[in-house]
């Protein structure tokens, strides 16, 4: 599985792909190039304790579908609720 990163934080105007089947990642780049944004994204994706707590405490309603398209609107909604959750 691969994670496609596009327009995240300072990453603008290009697309980066991260192979999620790897067990180790190294990010190299200039200051303010998006390394921290991407590492925080990966930490959030893989940190089961945080995700489990978030899922138990926050309700996000999805239409009954077999697949969910991740749009800017959906991502903003989830990230907004996640940011509120982390402030607690």
Secondary structure, DSSP 8 states (H G I E B T S, - for coil): -EEEEEEETTEEEEEEEEETT-S-------TTSSHHHHHHHHHHHH-HHHHHHHHHH------S-SS----HHHHHHHHHHHHHHHH-
